[in-house]
């Protein structure tokens, strides 16, 4: 193993749990101690903008002050403080010092399992201290301005997490990342057999070994419901679509059809089914179109089917994709390009139908590693229509200015501003006369201003006396600011 030196090193490190350094406070300055006490009092790990309002919490100010006040030696000591939140903030602050060696400190905390309450954005959660240390030092993760582990250190850490006993969540991610080589096979298998590590099962499946079929087939995490506990089993099957797994998938699919609540396990169930890419699984993937008992739950089945087909494309599934687009109003940038390459004329007909009802389509990308916005695909569709059937495209913009919701309206307003056709002016003015949603009427105002015509500007001013919403709240202030910026009086 390449990282054997680091592995042997960490074996002889003293295990770190909370309170390794009971006398830390005696070794730091009074000014730093005061900040530490403030952090302890709040006792929550918080980012710079929290809750739905995105406010900056006082705890983040405490962290900022810690960064300014504490020196490198103090921060290293504080990573062993009795309080878990202090340990986390100290490591985070230390990561801003490019001369600090973060790797040995992380290794020291592989058994630091104390949970801290966290609040980043509007999401509150709990995280183990050791996991937080690793997340801070992971490249392209959390704080992009802080120092990160080198590529060599990160690979060594992954190996250590796998080969050394620990209970961190980072271990699962390390198992996912580690190369599927023969040298790791025995360890991965032992992690599953001895610890029932579900990430190890998924990795094991990637070896596609016949001897592991029964292990995968018999895997189930204990749940109150007989239908649940297969999440990682399904995930493993998607990497190893062996014929012996198909009966399990078929039976479990049938069990979902009368459920009144959806389960996230279904996402992996449909992925597992789709991974086979054959006629039998095509038939199974058609089941939720007609056999789901509750209409309100049907949409979740179809979303999960769509997600699976987004990932596992096959000629067996092409007609399902056309059906999902035409009849179920589901499309993604990925699938749109795929279908357009198969049959551009058929795709163009559906493109026109899709944009005629802009608010009724679900433009989604359920790929597991990426997400593309619905607006970008709508714009691609609209540009294609304008290129191939210009007059139809102009009429479409005219009509959709009138009926688009707040999510879709900016596209048509912006396109109207770009093209500046006479036929778009009146529907945009109609928006100013009656619309209450500031996001919509401000977009319409910007589009009209782009025409650069005095007669239109005068009508914008007159709209204030017709629609009182143009003078109220933040929207009214933004409306006046727009007029002032463009010297419209």
PALUM-103403 format. One line per field, with one value per residue (C-alpha): residue number from 1; residue in one letter; x, y, z. Coordinates in Angstrom, 3 decimals. Example, Ala and Ser with C-alpha at 12.3 -4.5 7.8 and 13.67 -1.06 7.14 Angstrom:
# residues 2
n <- c(1;2)
res <- c(A;S)
x <- c(12.300;13.670)
y <- c(-4.500;-1.060)
z <- c(7.800;7.140)
END
This chain:
# residues 489
n <- c(1;2;3;4;5;6;7;8;9;10;11;12;13;14;15;16;17;18;19;20;21;22;23;24;25;26;27;28;29;30;31;32;33;34;35;36;37;38;39;40;41;42;43;44;45;46;47;48;49;50;51;52;53;54;55;56;57;58;59;60;61;62;63;64;65;66;67;68;69;70;71;72;73;74;75;76;77;78;79;80;81;82;83;84;85;86;87;88;89;90;91;92;93;94;95;96;97;98;99;100;101;102;103;104;105;106;107;108;109;110;111;112;113;114;115;116;117;118;119;120;121;122;123;124;125;126;127;128;129;130;131;132;133;134;135;136;137;138;139;140;141;142;143;144;145;146;147;148;149;150;151;152;153;154;155;156;157;158;159;160;161;162;163;164;165;166;167;168;169;170;171;172;173;174;175;176;177;178;179;180;181;182;183;184;185;186;187;188;189;190;191;192;193;194;195;196;197;198;199;200;201;202;203;204;205;206;207;208;209;210;211;212;213;214;215;216;217;218;219;220;221;222;223;224;225;226;227;228;229;230;231;232;233;234;235;236;237;238;239;240;241;242;243;244;245;246;247;248;249;250;251;252;253;254;255;256;257;258;259;260;261;262;263;264;265;266;267;268;269;270;271;272;273;274;275;276;277;278;279;280;281;282;283;284;285;286;287;288;289;290;291;292;293;294;295;296;297;298;299;300;301;302;303;304;305;306;307;308;309;310;311;312;313;314;315;316;317;318;319;320;321;322;323;324;325;326;327;328;329;330;331;332;333;334;335;336;337;338;339;340;341;342;343;344;345;346;347;348;349;350;351;352;353;354;355;356;357;358;359;360;361;362;363;364;365;366;367;368;369;370;371;372;373;374;375;376;377;378;379;380;381;382;383;384;385;386;387;388;389;390;391;392;393;394;395;396;397;398;399;400;401;402;403;404;405;406;407;408;409;410;411;412;413;414;415;416;417;418;419;420;421;422;423;424;425;426;427;428;429;430;431;432;433;434;435;436;437;438;439;440;441;442;443;444;445;446;447;448;449;450;451;452;453;454;455;456;457;458;459;460;461;462;463;464;465;466;467;468;469;470;471;472;473;474;475;476;477;478;479;480;481;482;483;484;485;486;487;488;489)
res <- c(X;X;X;X;X;X;X;X;X;X;X;X;X;X;X;X;X;X;X;X;X;X;X;X;X;X;X;X;X;X;X;X;X;X;X;X;X;X;X;X;X;X;X;X;X;X;X;X;X;X;X;X;X;X;X;X;X;X;X;X;X;X;X;X;X;X;X;X;X;X;X;X;X;X;X;X;X;X;X;X;X;X;X;X;X;X;X;X;X;X;X;X;X;X;X;X;X;X;X;X;X;X;X;X;X;X;X;X;X;X;X;X;X;X;X;X;X;X;X;X;X;X;X;X;X;X;X;X;X;X;X;X;X;X;X;X;X;X;X;X;X;X;X;X;X;X;X;X;X;X;X;X;X;X;X;X;X;X;X;X;X;X;X;X;X;X;X;X;X;X;X;X;X;X;X;X;X;X;X;X;X;X;X;X;X;X;X;X;X;X;X;X;X;X;X;X;X;X;X;X;X;X;X;X;X;X;X;X;X;X;X;X;X;X;X;X;X;X;X;X;X;X;X;X;X;X;X;X;X;X;X;X;X;X;X;X;X;X;X;X;X;X;X;X;X;X;X;X;X;X;X;X;X;X;X;X;X;X;X;X;X;X;X;X;X;X;X;X;X;X;X;X;X;X;X;X;X;X;X;X;X;X;X;X;X;X;X;X;X;X;X;X;X;X;X;X;X;X;X;X;X;X;X;X;X;X;X;X;X;X;X;X;X;X;X;X;X;X;X;X;X;X;X;X;X;X;X;X;X;X;X;X;X;X;X;X;X;X;X;X;X;X;X;X;X;X;X;X;X;X;X;X;X;X;X;X;X;X;X;X;X;X;X;X;X;X;X;X;X;X;X;X;X;X;X;X;X;X;X;X;X;X;X;X;X;X;X;X;X;X;X;X;X;X;X;X;X;X;X;X;X;X;X;X;X;X;X;X;X;X;X;X;X;X;X;X;X;X;X;X;X;X;X;X;X;X;X;X;X;X;X;X;X;X;X;X;X;X;X;X;X;X;X;X;X;X;X;X;X;X;X;X;X;X;X;X;X;X;X;X;X;X;X;X;X;X;X;X;X;X;X;X;X;X;X;X;X;X;X;X;X;X;X;X;X;X;X;X;X)
x <- c(0.000;1.414;0.373;1.881;4.184;1.296;-0.737;1.968;2.421;-1.211;-1.329;1.017;-0.723;-2.546;-6.309;-7.874;-11.224;-12.733;-10.621;-7.130;-5.728;-7.442;-5.026;-5.378;-6.833;-3.718;-1.551;-3.354;-3.710;-6.517;-7.861;-8.106;-9.688;-12.439;-13.316;-13.234;-15.724;-18.101;-17.868;-18.476;-21.520;-23.263;-21.952;-23.028;-20.931;-22.315;-21.451;-21.449;-25.093;-27.705;-31.421;-33.802;-32.980;-29.262;-28.283;-24.731;-24.770;-22.748;-21.094;-19.488;-18.260;-16.697;-14.978;-13.712;-12.346;-10.649;-8.894;-7.610;-6.607;-5.261;-1.817;-0.840;0.388;-2.810;-5.008;-3.121;-3.674;-7.343;-7.884;-7.616;-9.901;-12.520;-15.349;-16.076;-17.274;-14.089;-12.028;-13.837;-13.502;-9.849;-9.078;-11.059;-9.138;-5.851;-6.650;-6.192;-2.510;-0.666;2.266;0.142;0.380;-3.235;-2.684;-1.182;-3.938;-6.603;-4.949;-5.001;-8.777;-9.842;-11.491;-12.931;-16.547;-18.151;-21.135;-21.483;-24.646;-24.100;-25.955;-24.835;-27.343;-30.855;-29.706;-29.188;-27.544;-25.008;-21.506;-18.643;-15.607;-13.310;-15.623;-15.684;-11.877;-11.736;-14.468;-12.617;-9.388;-11.041;-10.217;-13.094;-15.238;-16.771;-14.546;-12.736;-10.445;-8.921;-5.912;-6.562;-4.761;-2.457;-3.477;-0.938;-2.185;-5.786;-5.066;-3.166;-6.070;-8.526;-6.362;-5.983;-9.730;-10.352;-7.603;-7.736;-10.705;-12.863;-16.532;-16.391;-18.740;-15.635;-14.820;-17.796;-16.670;-13.133;-14.501;-16.402;-13.257;-10.684;-9.640;-11.355;-8.131;-7.363;-5.141;-8.155;-10.681;-10.054;-10.230;-13.430;-15.040;-13.996;-15.452;-18.797;-18.684;-17.351;-18.894;-21.842;-20.496;-23.018;-20.579;-18.266;-21.086;-21.545;-17.802;-17.708;-20.380;-18.109;-15.779;-18.599;-17.513;-19.846;-18.811;-20.352;-23.818;-25.306;-23.844;-25.586;-28.805;-29.128;-28.247;-30.947;-30.624;-33.083;-36.159;-39.643;-41.039;-40.275;-40.168;-37.246;-33.619;-32.558;-31.095;-27.494;-28.568;-30.217;-27.228;-24.901;-27.088;-26.884;-23.126;-23.558;-26.817;-26.705;-29.735;-30.176;-31.160;-34.054;-36.690;-35.965;-36.349;-39.608;-41.118;-40.085;-41.375;-44.820;-44.806;-44.483;-47.517;-50.148;-48.080;-49.575;-46.117;-43.037;-39.641;-36.223;-35.244;-37.326;-34.731;-32.178;-34.731;-35.408;-31.701;-31.061;-33.812;-32.658;-29.052;-29.970;-30.910;-33.032;-36.609;-37.582;-36.542;-38.212;-41.483;-40.805;-40.091;-43.455;-45.306;-45.570;-47.153;-50.384;-50.295;-49.607;-52.698;-52.476;-52.287;-50.407;-47.653;-47.464;-45.453;-42.672;-42.446;-42.199;-39.588;-37.463;-37.942;-36.895;-33.829;-32.830;-33.220;-31.282;-28.354;-28.854;-29.672;-30.466;-32.344;-34.664;-35.762;-35.993;-39.774;-40.154;-38.189;-40.375;-43.444;-42.113;-41.584;-44.772;-47.327;-45.767;-44.112;-40.679;-37.472;-33.878;-31.001;-29.288;-32.322;-33.259;-29.891;-30.100;-33.553;-32.701;-29.779;-32.051;-34.834;-34.447;-37.780;-39.745;-37.896;-38.646;-42.376;-42.308;-40.171;-42.893;-45.600;-43.556;-43.087;-46.732;-47.471;-44.377;-45.731;-46.787;-43.424;-40.996;-37.540;-35.373;-31.967;-31.980;-28.437;-26.617;-23.538;-24.898;-27.836;-28.722;-31.273;-34.634;-34.125;-31.069;-32.973;-36.020;-33.719;-32.097;-35.563;-36.684;-33.535;-34.001;-37.582;-36.487;-33.824;-36.125;-39.519;-38.969;-42.562;-43.794;-41.105;-42.166;-45.780;-44.654;-42.803;-45.833;-48.172;-45.837;-45.265;-48.945;-49.081;-45.647;-45.236;-42.519;-40.000;-40.471;-41.288;-37.686;-36.773;-39.521;-39.018;-35.283;-35.850;-38.354;-35.751;-33.173;-35.401;-37.374;-40.284;-43.284;-45.630;-44.068;-44.683;-48.372;-48.228;-45.294;-47.264;-50.249;-47.990;-47.227;-50.934;-52.070;-49.200;-48.714;-45.532;-42.537;-40.171;-42.433;-43.248;-39.613;-38.497;-41.152;-40.007;-36.387;-37.473;-39.480;-36.622;-34.349;-36.405;-34.935;-38.053;-39.495;-43.089;-42.612;-40.870;-43.826;-46.191;-44.015;-44.459;-48.208;-48.451;-47.732;-51.129;-52.862;-51.230;-50.704;-48.392;-45.708;-45.388;-45.478;-42.888;-39.486;-40.837;-41.955;-38.535;-36.813;-39.188;-38.360;-34.657;-34.878;-36.536;-33.986;-31.018;-32.305;-33.359;-36.988;-39.155)
y <- c(0.000;3.387;5.080;2.472;5.008;7.290;4.267;3.033;6.554;6.951;3.584;4.928;8.247;8.528;8.296;11.703;12.172;15.280;16.824;15.571;18.896;19.849;22.748;24.359;27.552;28.098;28.144;30.819;34.576;36.216;37.899;34.563;32.991;35.601;34.750;31.033;31.536;33.334;30.426;27.945;29.874;29.695;26.141;25.825;25.692;28.313;29.693;33.306;33.331;31.242;30.486;31.477;35.160;34.540;36.587;36.741;35.225;36.563;33.160;33.708;37.075;35.192;32.902;35.869;37.409;34.141;34.159;37.688;37.272;33.747;32.908;29.667;27.995;28.876;27.539;24.244;23.945;24.812;21.922;19.825;22.016;20.328;21.972;20.373;23.585;25.368;22.518;22.880;26.655;26.451;24.009;26.092;29.215;27.318;26.296;29.941;29.706;28.249;27.289;25.089;21.327;20.194;16.543;15.381;17.188;15.432;12.074;12.928;13.352;10.222;9.030;12.400;11.279;14.022;15.516;19.269;21.085;22.887;25.628;26.453;28.360;27.224;23.690;22.621;19.306;17.473;16.427;14.608;16.748;14.469;14.692;18.486;18.649;16.493;18.464;21.743;20.317;18.529;20.173;22.145;21.714;23.991;27.097;27.541;30.195;27.894;25.641;22.088;18.784;18.005;15.303;12.941;13.660;13.203;9.801;8.771;9.920;7.851;4.776;5.388;5.920;2.555;0.542;2.067;1.531;4.664;5.665;8.759;9.420;10.306;6.611;5.938;8.634;7.214;3.780;5.334;7.052;4.320;2.503;-0.806;-2.802;-6.362;-5.049;-3.487;-6.247;-8.306;-5.282;-3.997;-7.407;-7.679;-4.232;-5.484;-8.950;-7.799;-4.321;-4.533;-1.335;-0.472;1.660;-1.348;-3.439;-0.912;-0.864;-4.665;-4.814;-2.874;-5.884;-7.869;-11.116;-14.114;-15.084;-11.846;-12.306;-13.923;-11.238;-8.557;-10.523;-11.128;-7.611;-5.656;-3.013;-3.469;-1.238;-1.310;-1.819;-4.919;-2.726;-0.602;-1.364;-2.047;1.350;0.145;-3.245;-1.489;0.794;-2.212;-3.940;-0.877;-1.556;-5.322;-6.137;-9.889;-11.969;-13.388;-9.941;-9.369;-11.354;-9.265;-6.035;-7.182;-8.252;-5.064;-2.883;-4.446;-3.729;0.016;0.407;0.791;3.025;6.327;7.813;7.745;6.469;7.710;4.053;4.016;6.205;3.426;0.712;2.249;2.820;-0.839;-1.913;0.467;-0.735;-4.043;-2.374;-5.180;-5.927;-7.366;-4.221;-2.013;-3.694;-3.200;0.487;0.875;-0.449;2.876;4.619;2.669;0.665;3.154;3.254;6.850;9.635;11.919;9.297;8.455;11.596;10.447;7.087;8.805;11.267;8.363;6.488;9.607;9.972;6.372;6.706;9.946;7.879;4.496;5.279;2.434;1.906;-0.322;2.767;5.363;5.162;5.559;8.794;10.094;9.172;10.897;14.054;14.066;12.664;13.237;16.596;15.580;16.507;17.422;19.019;15.642;13.763;16.585;16.368;12.578;12.503;15.321;13.262;10.242;12.063;15.825;16.321;14.491;16.438;19.746;19.024;18.276;21.370;23.574;21.773;22.116;25.881;26.481;25.564;26.871;26.404;22.777;21.198;19.803;20.536;18.526;16.981;14.117;13.093;12.272;14.359;17.474;19.787;22.119;24.878;24.703;28.185;27.143;24.355;26.563;29.084;26.400;25.315;28.853;29.671;26.528;27.539;31.061;29.573;27.118;28.853;32.521;33.736;30.899;31.852;35.512;34.535;32.182;34.996;37.260;34.633;33.507;37.049;36.927;33.545;32.647;32.295;34.005;31.249;31.346;35.008;36.366;34.231;35.732;39.256;39.060;37.627;40.403;42.961;41.322;41.180;44.423;43.531;45.851;42.949;42.465;46.010;45.810;42.521;43.922;47.118;44.984;43.377;46.813;47.650;44.612;42.539;42.364;40.240;42.574;40.053;39.913;43.604;44.617;42.185;43.630;47.173;46.331;44.814;47.905;50.238;48.261;49.522;52.973;54.803;57.944;56.953;53.644;55.350;57.703;54.726;53.163;56.322;56.350;52.746;53.979;55.674;52.551;49.871;50.894;47.902;49.745;52.207;49.834;48.017;46.913;46.443;50.059;51.215;49.034;50.342;53.979;53.149;51.683;54.813;57.033;55.021;55.417;59.058;58.357;61.140)
z <- c(0.000;-1.058;2.167;4.515;6.177;7.079;8.141;10.532;11.830;12.732;14.503;17.127;17.631;20.955;20.447;20.640;22.271;23.776;26.544;25.633;26.773;30.033;30.562;27.147;28.622;30.722;27.629;25.614;26.006;27.953;24.817;23.006;26.088;26.056;22.449;23.224;26.054;23.686;21.244;24.060;25.267;21.870;21.422;17.794;14.625;12.233;8.833;7.655;6.500;8.290;8.315;5.546;5.945;5.355;8.427;9.722;13.234;16.163;16.417;13.007;14.249;17.179;14.696;12.681;15.859;16.769;13.398;14.018;17.654;18.134;16.837;15.145;18.342;20.169;17.378;17.353;21.101;20.717;18.303;21.487;23.585;25.786;23.794;20.423;18.749;19.825;18.371;15.047;14.830;15.856;13.051;10.596;11.611;11.416;7.849;6.824;7.769;4.792;7.011;9.281;8.820;8.795;7.910;11.259;13.166;11.091;11.761;15.464;15.261;13.405;16.627;17.596;17.363;19.441;17.639;17.142;16.136;12.826;10.954;7.423;5.318;6.161;6.979;10.564;11.327;13.452;12.488;14.155;14.893;12.901;9.905;10.092;10.158;7.042;5.232;5.849;4.396;1.465;-1.889;-3.474;-0.370;2.297;2.569;-0.753;0.738;3.352;2.817;1.649;1.766;-1.121;-3.569;-1.996;1.534;0.490;-1.041;2.081;4.230;2.195;2.675;6.403;6.849;5.213;6.898;10.391;12.695;12.902;12.902;10.710;7.806;5.818;5.767;3.474;1.052;1.124;0.215;-2.698;-3.986;-3.558;-6.726;-7.510;-7.580;-6.512;-3.724;-1.981;-2.659;0.490;2.779;1.154;1.516;5.166;5.890;4.692;6.283;9.664;9.982;7.572;6.015;3.301;1.304;1.210;-0.290;-3.098;-3.760;-3.648;-6.341;-8.688;-8.781;-10.477;-8.810;-8.923;-5.389;-4.030;-5.556;-2.444;-0.170;-2.205;-2.588;1.164;2.266;4.080;6.776;9.635;9.308;10.768;7.273;5.224;2.135;3.357;4.074;0.476;-0.452;-0.717;-2.074;-5.012;-5.396;-5.495;-8.101;-10.364;-10.563;-10.964;-12.808;-12.306;-13.447;-9.930;-8.612;-11.006;-9.043;-5.932;-7.891;-9.485;-6.154;-4.389;-7.214;-6.897;-3.153;-3.816;-6.036;-3.299;-1.010;0.091;0.789;-1.395;-0.280;-1.369;-1.741;-4.916;-6.611;-6.220;-7.028;-10.432;-11.025;-10.319;-12.729;-15.462;-15.205;-16.918;-20.222;-21.600;-22.652;-19.276;-17.407;-20.000;-19.095;-15.375;-15.928;-17.643;-14.580;-12.676;-15.672;-15.184;-11.949;-9.141;-6.941;-5.654;-8.236;-5.832;-5.480;-9.185;-9.913;-7.559;-9.319;-12.693;-11.453;-10.218;-13.500;-15.374;-13.165;-13.796;-17.576;-17.463;-16.243;-17.926;-21.542;-23.902;-27.139;-25.099;-23.181;-25.966;-26.337;-22.575;-22.799;-25.644;-23.592;-20.466;-22.488;-24.547;-22.101;-18.673;-19.403;-18.150;-19.952;-19.078;-20.982;-21.085;-22.418;-24.791;-26.531;-26.578;-28.186;-30.578;-31.865;-32.355;-34.224;-34.628;-36.410;-33.743;-31.079;-32.819;-32.915;-29.183;-28.562;-30.034;-28.063;-24.877;-25.087;-25.955;-22.339;-20.543;-17.026;-17.439;-18.160;-15.581;-16.942;-14.624;-14.460;-12.017;-12.833;-9.616;-10.262;-11.924;-12.224;-15.075;-14.736;-16.471;-17.901;-19.919;-21.660;-22.291;-23.911;-26.066;-27.175;-27.907;-29.874;-31.958;-32.764;-33.717;-35.965;-37.754;-37.648;-36.840;-37.109;-34.913;-32.395;-32.392;-31.749;-28.994;-27.208;-27.572;-26.098;-23.326;-22.090;-21.188;-19.512;-18.101;-14.353;-12.362;-13.140;-16.902;-17.526;-17.490;-20.514;-22.679;-21.362;-22.048;-25.510;-26.255;-25.171;-27.414;-30.510;-29.868;-32.114;-32.165;-31.363;-27.907;-26.658;-25.806;-23.857;-21.872;-21.141;-20.121;-17.523;-16.061;-15.942;-13.958;-12.505;-8.710;-8.676;-8.587;-10.182;-13.251;-13.668;-13.112;-15.834;-18.142;-17.344;-18.159;-21.468;-22.432;-21.487;-23.849;-26.791;-26.144;-27.312;-25.728;-26.445;-24.634;-21.718;-21.373;-21.204;-18.499;-16.414;-17.053;-15.811;-12.267;-12.161;-13.489;-11.279;-7.623;-7.096;-9.070;-6.205;-3.240;-1.101;-2.388;-5.923;-6.073;-4.886;-7.493;-10.189;-9.335;-9.261;-12.764;-14.091;-12.367;-13.688;-17.238;-16.752;-17.439;-15.971)
END
